[in-house]
Amino acid sequence: MIRNASEFGQMVARARKALGITQRELALAINAGERFIVDLEAGKPTAQLGKALAAGVHLEDVSGKGFDTARR
């Protein structure tokens, strides 16, 4: 269970790195700025929830879904 913004950011960073994509590539995939991804992964609590959730959806998760390249 994710209990705070820091844990969510760490999960996003781990998943992104496991997929071998850059922060910039993730940002482009969710139509956000690279600074947003940097802040999200750093656990900044004021990161916009909608964009944060979009980042999580686009990363590989435990169900085995791959990185969504359709929006790239």
ChimeraX attribute file (.defattr): number of C-alpha atoms within 10 A of each C-alpha:
attribute: neighborCount
match mode: 1-to-1
recipient: residues
	/A:1	5
	/A:2	10
	/A:3	7
	/A:4	11
	/A:5	19
	/A:6	17
	/A:7	15
	/A:8	22
	/A:9	24
	/A:10	16
	/A:11	17
	/A:12	27
	/A:13	22
	/A:14	14
	/A:15	19
	/A:16	22
	/A:17	13
	/A:18	11
	/A:19	13
	/A:20	11
	/A:21	14
	/A:22	14
	/A:23	19
	/A:24	15
	/A:25	18
	/A:26	25
	/A:27	20
	/A:28	15
	/A:29	19
	/A:30	21
	/A:31	14
	/A:32	17
	/A:33	14
	/A:34	16
	/A:35	12
	/A:36	18
	/A:37	26
	/A:38	16
	/A:39	15
	/A:40	25
	/A:41	23
	/A:42	17
	/A:43	18
	/A:44	17
	/A:45	14
	/A:46	9
	/A:47	16
	/A:48	11
	/A:49	12
	/A:50	8
	/A:51	17
	/A:52	20
	/A:53	13
	/A:54	16
	/A:55	20
	/A:56	20
	/A:57	16
	/A:58	21
	/A:59	25
	/A:60	17
	/A:61	14
	/A:62	7
	/A:63	6
	/A:64	8
	/A:65	11
	/A:66	12
	/A:67	19
	/A:68	14
	/A:69	12
	/A:70	7
	/A:71	9
	/A:72	11
